Amino acid sequence: MIEALKQEIIRALHEVILETYGDVPVPRLSLEPAPRVELGDLSLGTFPLAKVLRRAPARIAADLAGRLKLDCVEEVKATGPYLNIRLHGPTLFKSLVASALHPDRPYGLSDAHRGQRVLVEFSSPNTNKPLHIGHVRNIVLGWSICRLLEAVGYDVIKACLVNDRGIHICKSMTAYRHFFPGQTPESRGQKGDHFVGDCYLAYGKALAAERDALAARLEQEGADPATVDERLESESALVRETRDMLRRWEAGDPETRELWRTMNGWVYAGFDETYRRLGIRFDKTYHESEIYQRGREIVLDALEKGRVERDGDGSVFIDLSHAGLGHKVLLRSDGTSLYITQDIGLAVQKWEDFSPDRSIYVIGNEQNHQMKVLFATLKTLGFAWADGLEHFSYGMVFLPDGIIKTREGNVVDADDLMDEMFTKAREKAIETLAGDANDWAGTPGDTEIERRAHIVALGAIKHYMLKYNPKKEFTFFPEESIRLTGDTGPYVQYTHARIRSILRKAEAEGLSPDQAEAEGGYEALGNDDEREVARILLAFPAAVEGAARSLSPSMMAKYLTELASAFNRFYHDHSVLHADTRAQKAGRLALSAATRTVLERGLDLLGIEAPEVM
């Protein structure tokens, strides 16, 4: 097993250090994958040793290089401050394959954080419209972060806050009564969230028409046109009705609450279908309507304890000057809550429900300041667990104009994006079937083609959304994302399917990866392309750990592209099933199987399915 091999080398290095420099405190040694195959397989940075020994790192590397002797080590070289180790080929390949294919210890995963709990909140939609492309980036980031944290041993709670109350929800309800009375998603042949979204759009159109009419009237009267929005708020019957709807909801009016429950129910059904298509599920869903009063109670309690203050106008504020954030109002002068008040209540509720060691908010970078204020507020209120709160901030995603047809409102819905990508993936699936039937394991029917197209479409979306640094904004190019070459999800998926095809054909010939040792397969491996695949496979545990530590799905996406590219270069120049010798065939088959396993596991950490065929 690879880990045992690395530990053997570390123990030997420890002894060499003591033999060379005497009885010195030896810091923890860590072997990392070598950055390039020509340098070797493993690398030790000597910087920690330099601090202890008070010697130049390059000098230490040179000293150790001439003294490390092990049967499993083929060559040791000092390259500047690094000690580069080339492993004995058969030992490397045998240990690597055994680790990757171990049935009980999933390669690359660890229990380093066992016993620690983390809650990740993501998605957080409003119930007045469907999920859109911005939600898609949030969702795939949140899901992948959860999978990466689970991969290093965390107990992960996947949570979602549904913003199901407030003036924006009442706008959809008011529009429904005016423009869609008695209609249902079924009667219109629509998903529920799309129907409610149409209500919200209808409200916006009606209010815009009122505004245009008011602006024209003000112009005729010679009044100040800058007052149009203020006048609209006070004169619009639609606005007054919506405000009255909100007051009646807050008062618990049965008829208003019944319409609210009905319309939200339509939206939830639509959300569930979109989440199902994306392969997403939550362990806990919070509803704003159930927790929004909690924050107000917490603030009033803090007022009694002197942790917040009442201003002259009756509002309640907290002094965050110590954090460079000034004063923040927590309750309006009329006693009503603000968004931050609700966020305080939710944070406390999450802690009481799960007591997480870490609580991560996956929220766009437009909320950076608000999250700083929330975290500082909770700390100032005396909640010690607030030190475990983290904001995972990310940039916006855009689409090229005109690439995907949008509903009115110029926001691309998640369903429309998936439908468009499914159509493209289906077209490519049919092309692949026509051009390379061997990789399809027979001729699939329409249902099977659609299943494969769905897998590839989601792979394209998710990989493209995840491959960029989360902090950066980017433009999603659908045609580019679906390509079977380059830095795309379908490219990695195709590599996995290709290896599956190789394994199926080998099985038909009576060959399997577990025959490699008996056939002398590991001794038959060792060319540069095979060693490059092995080098990258060696890096998988470190890639998982690094991506989880930095909450960076893009690191895992990059790793998978690198592994897929290395395997395809190897496969292009070196046949597996038609190798020169039986030993070579057995060895390459085992290396291919190890690569397939790592590709599948890595794709899963991104929330992407690894197809058997494409």
N, C-alpha and C positions, 0 to 999 in steps of 0.2 A: 504494500500500500504506500502511496506517495507520502502521506504524512509521516509514517514510520520511517521512511527513507530520509526525509528532511530532518527528523529528530536525531537520527543516527549521525548525520553530518554535523548538526549543531553540537552534539555531545563531543564529537571528535575535535571540532574547532575549539571548544571550551578547553579541552585538554592541551591542545597545541598552544593556546594563548598562555596557559599557566606554565607550560614547559619553556616557552620563549621568553616570557616577561616576569616569571616568578609569581609569588603569591599576591596577585592583584585582584581587586573586585571586578568580576566580569559582568558587564551589563547584559541585559536580555538580548540575545542574538536573534535576528529574523532573516530568513532566506526568502527573497522575492524572485519572481520569474525574471530571467534576463531580458533586457529590452529588445535584443536582436539575436537571431539564431546563431550568427557567426561568433557571438560572444560566449555562448554556452547555453545552459538550461536554467541555472539558478545563479543568483547574485547576492553578495553580502556587502552592504555599505559599511565602511569602517569608522564612520563619524562618531558613533557612540563610544567606540573604543579609544578614539583619539582624545576624547575629553578625560578619560580615566588614565590613559598611559602618557598623556602629554607628549605625544609624538604625532608627526604628520600622517594624515590618513593614507596617503600613497605609500609611505614607508611601511606602515603596518600591513597593508595589502600585499606588498612585496615580500615581507617577512613570512606571512602566513602561506602564501602561494607555494613556497618551496618546501613546506613542512606537512601539509595536509595529505595524508596517504590513506586511501580506503579502497576496498575492492569495487565499491559501487561508483567510484569517481574515476573517470577516464582522463580528465585533464583539469588543471587549475591554473588560471592566469590572473595576474594583477593588471587591471586597466585603471590607472589613476587611483582613486580612493576605493575602487570596487574590486572585490575578489569574485571572479567569474568562474563558475564550476560547470564543467561538461560531464554529465553523468554517463556511466557505462550504458551503451545503447540498449541491449536486451533488458537490463534491469529497469531502465527508464520506462520502456514501452510496456513491460509486464506490470510494473507497479501502477502506471497510469491507467491502463485498461482495467486492472482489478479494482481500482478506486472508482473509476467512472461507472463501471457496471455492477458495483456491489449492490446486492438486493436489499440490504437492511440499513445501510448508511448512505443516504443520498449525497453524492459527490457535490461539493461546493456549498452545502448547507451546514449550519452549525447551531449549537445551543449556547453560544457565548452570552446571550442575554436572557437565558431561561429564568423565569421568576419575575421578569419585569413586564409591566403592562404599558401599552401605548394606545391612546385613542386618536384616531385620525378622522377628522370631520371634512367631508368633501361633498360636492355637487350643490347642495343648498339652493334649490330652485324656488321660484315663486309660482303660485298656483293660478296665475292669470295668463300663462302662455306656455308653449311647448319648450322643451330643452332645445338649446341652440348650439352652434358650433363652439362657442366659448365654453359652454358646459361640457362639451365633449373633451376639450383639453383638460379641464378641471377634473373630470371623472377618470380619465385614463391615467393622469398623473397621480391622483389619490389612490386609485386601485394598485398601481405599480408600487407606490411607496409602501402600501400595506403588505404586498407580497414580498418586497425586499426586506422589510422589517421582520416578517414572519420567518424568512430564510435564515436569519441570524438569531432566532430563538425567542423573539418578543411574542407575548400574547397580545394580539392586535384586535382592537374593537373598531369596526368600520361604522362610522356614524354619519348621519345626514340630518340637516336642519331644513325643514320645509317652511318657507315663509307663506303662511296660509291665511293671514289676516292683514287688515290695514286698508288704506284708501285705494291702493292699486287693485286690490281684490274687489273692492266695492265698485270700481269703475266697470269691471267685467260684468258684475251682477246688474248694475244699472243698465248697461247696454243690452244685456239679455232681455230685460223686461221691455225695453223700448223697441228693439230691432229683431229679436228672435223669440218672441213669446210662444211657449208651448213646444218649441223645437228641441230635439235631442241629438246627440251624436249619431244615434242609430237612424233617425229620420233623415239626417243629412249625409249619411254614409261617411262619417269622419271619425278619426280618433278623438277621444274626449278632450285631450289637451289642445288639439288643433281647433276644435270647435270653440272652446273657451278663449283661445288665443284670437280667434276671429271676432269674438265679442269685444275683446280688449281693443283690437284694431278699429272696430266700428266706432267705439267710444272716441278714440283719437281722431278719426275722420270727422265725426260729428262736431267735436269741440273745435277742430281746426276750421270747419265751415263757419261756426259761430264767431270765431275770432276774426276770420276774413270779413264777415258781414259787419262786425263791430268796428274793425279798422276802417272800413269804407265809410261808415256812418260818422266816425270821429273826424275823418278827413273832410267830409261835407260840412260838418259843424265847425271846422277850424280848430278843433280841440287838439291837445298835445298827443301825438301818436304814441309817445313813449308810455302812456298810461293804459294802453290797450290790455295788457295782461292783468294789471290790477283791476281794471273795470270788468274784465271777463270773469275774474274770480268772484266778484261781488254781484254781477248781473246775470250770469249764466244759470238758467234753470237746471241744466244738466249737472253743473257743479254743485248747486244747492241740494239737488236730489241725492247726489253721491255722498255728500257730507252727512245728510240725514240718514242715508243707508248705514254709514259707519256708526253713527250715534245709536241707531236702533240695534245694530249688531252688538255693540258694547253693552247695551241695556238688556240684551238677551231676548229681544223680540222673537217669538216662535216662528213667525212667517219668514222673517229675514234669515234666521238661523237655518231654517229648513232649506231655503234656496242656496245658502252658502254651503251646506253639507252636500247638497245634490251636485252643484257645480264643481266643488272640490273633488267629489267622488269621480266625476268624469275625468278630471285632470289626473288623479292618482292612477286610474286605469290606464291612461295614456302613458304616464311616466313608467309604470311597471312594464309595459310592452317595450318601451325604448331601453330601459335598463336590461331587460331580458335579451334583447338583440345585442347589446354591448357586452353581455356576460357579466353583469354587475349585480351584486346583492349587498345589503346592509345588515349589520347585526342590530343596530338601534336607529330608529327614526324619531327625531324630535319634531314637534309641531309648535310653531310660534304661538299659536292660539292657546296652547296648554301651559306655556312657561312665561309669557310676556309680563304677567303681574308679579312674578317671583322677584325680578330685579328691583321693582319699586319697593317691595317689602324690605329687601336687603339695604337699599339706600336709606330708607326711613330709619331702619335700625342703626345704621352707621351715623345718622344725624343725631340720634339720641346719645351715642357714644362719643360724639365730638370728632369723628373722623372725616366728616364732610360739613359744609357750612351752608347756611341759608342767606341768600343775597337780599338786598333791599327790596327787590321786586317780587320776592316770595319764592324765586327759583332756588334749587339746591345745587351746589357745585362742589367740586373737589379740587384742591390745590395740588397741581402736579409740577409746580415750578422746580422742585428738586430734580425732576427728570427732564427739565427743559421743555415742558409741554404746557406751561401756563395753567389757567383755570379751565375746567371742563364742566359744563352744566350736565347734571344727571337727571333732574326733574324740572319740567317747565314751571312757570309761576302758577299755572292752574293745576299743578300736581300730576300732570300726565307724563308718561314715559317717553324717552327718546330711544333711538336704536341701541345706543351703548347701554342703556338701562336694561334692555332685553338681553343683550350680550352678557352682561354681568350675571343675570339670572340663569342663563343657559350654562355658563362656565361653572357656576356653583352646582347646578343640577348634574352636570356630567361628572364632577368630582364625587358627589354623593352617590351616584349610581355605580361608578366603576373604580374610583380611587386610582387613576392611572399615574404611573411614574412620569410619563410624558403625554402631553396633549397637543396635537398638531392640527393647525387650521390650514387647509389648502384653499387659499383665497387670493384673487388677483392682485397685482401690484398697485392698482388704483386705491386699494384699502390699506396701504402700508402705514400711513399716519394713524388711521383709526385703530389698527391693531396695536401699535405702540401705546396709544392712549388707553386701550382696554387693558393691556397687560400691566401698565403702570398703575392704573386705577385699582386693579385687583390686588396688587402688591401693597398699595397704600392702605387699602381697606383691611389689610392684615391677613390675607390668605397666603400661608406659607407655600402651598402647592403651586402658586402662580409662577414660581421659578421654573416649573416644568412646562410652561406654555411656550409653544413655538409657532411662528407664522411661516408657512411655506409659501413664499410669494412667487408669482409667475407672470409672464407677459401675455399680451393679447395675441390671438391668431386671426389672420385675415385670409380672404379669398380673392383671387384675381377677379375683376369685374366681369360679370357675364358668364363665368365658367359654370356655375350652378344656378338654375332658375330659383328665385326666392318667392315666397309669398309676399304680399305687400307689407312693407315695413323694412325691407332691405336687410333682414337678419336671416341667415341660413339656419333652418331648423336641423336638429340632429338627425331626424328621420329622413329629411330630404338628402342630407349628405350621405347617409348610409345607402339610400336607394340609388343615388347616382353612382356611388362606388360599387355597389352590387352589380349594376348594369355593366360597368366597365370590366369588372372581374369576370362576369359571365361571358362576355365577348372574348376575353383572353382565354378563358377555360375552353371554349369551343375551338379557338385557334390552336391551342395546345393539343387538344384531342385529335384534331385533323393532322397536325404536323408531327406528333410524337406519341403515337398510341401506346407504345410500350410502357411509358411512365404512368399510364392510367389504369393499369391492371384490369384490362377489359374495357368494354364499351359501356359507359354509364348512361343511365336514363336521365330524363330531364330533372327529376327530383335530386339525383345524386350530383348532377352538374350544379344545381342551385345551392346545394349544401356546401360544395367546395368553393363556389363563388362567394358565398357568405363568409367563409373562413378567411379567404384571401382578401376580401374587401375590408374586413375588420382588421386584419393584419396590416394592410396598407395604411389605414387611418391611424391606428394606434402607434405603429412604429414611427410614422412621420411626425405625429404629435409629441412623441417621447424622445426622438433623437436629438432635438435641439436643447441647448441649455435652458432650463425652465425660466431663467431670468429674462431671456431674450424674446422679443416679438418676432414673428415670422409669418410668411405667406404660405398657405397650404395649396400646393399645386396637385390636383387630383391625378392628372395623367402621369406626372412624375412619380407620385407615390405608389402607383400600381405596377411599375416596371419590374421585370424579372431580373434586372441587372442593377448593379450599383447599390447605394446605401438605402435600401428599401426593405420593408417587412416581407413582401412577396419573394424577394431574393433569398432571404434567410429561410423562409418557409419552403421555397423550391429546393434549396440545398438539403433540408431535412427530408423532403419527399424523395429526392434523388437517392439519398443513402438508404431510405426505406426500400426503394426499388432494388438497389444492389443487394440488400439483405434478403429480400424475398427470392430473388433469382438464385442467390447462393444456397438458400434453404432448399430450393427445388433440386439443387445438385447434391444435397446431402451435406452441405457445409454450414458451420455456425461459428461465431466469434470465440466460443469457449474451446475450440480445437487448436487455437493458436500455439499454446505452450507445447502440446503434444506433437505438433507438426513442425516445431522449430521456427515458428513464425516470428517470434520476437528477435531472434538472431538474424532474420532475413530483412529486418527493417533498419533504416539508418541514413537514407539519402537526405539531402537538405530539405526537400519538400516535406518529407515525413517528419523530420525533426522540427520543422516550423509548425506543423499542426500540433505536435506534442508540446512544444513550447507554449503555444497559446492555450491548449487544454490545461497545462500546469497552472496557468494564470487564473483559471475560473474561480477558485475559492477566494483569491484576493480581489477579483473583480466584483464578486457578490458582496464581500465585506466592505469594500470601498464604496460601492453604490449605496449600500444600506447606511453606512456611516454618514455619508454626505447627502443622503436623500436625493440621489441623482440617477433616475432611470436612464438618462442619456448615456451614462457610463456603460450601462449594461447593453444598450442598443448598439453603441460603438463596438463593444467587445464582440457581440454576436456577428456583426458585419465583418469584423476582422477574422473571426474563426471561419465563417462561411467562405470568405475570399481565399483563405489559406487552403481550405479543403478543396475548393474548386480548382485552384492552381495545381494542387497535388493530383487530383483526379484527371485533369486535362492531360498531364504528362505521364501518368503512371496508372496503368489499368489495374483494377482490383480483381475482377473476375477472370481476366486473361493475362495474369501475371506470368512471368517466365517460369516460376517454380511453384509447386504446391505450398511450400513453406512461405514464400512471399505472398501468395494469395491469402493464406490463413492469417498472416500478420497484418496485412492491409485491411482485411475484413474486420479484424478486431479493432484496429485503429479507427475504421469507419464507424463501427458500432459505438465506440466511445464518443466520437464526435457527434453522432446523432443524439445520444443521451444528453450531452451538454447543450446542444442546440435546443432540444425540447424543454429542458429545465430552464434555460435562460429565457426562452420565449414565454414560458409560463410566468416568469417574474415580471414580464411586461404586460401580462394579461392577454397574450396572443396564443392562439391554438396552433400546434404543430401538425400540419396535415400529413396523412399517410401517403396520399397521392395528390397530384395537381393536374 
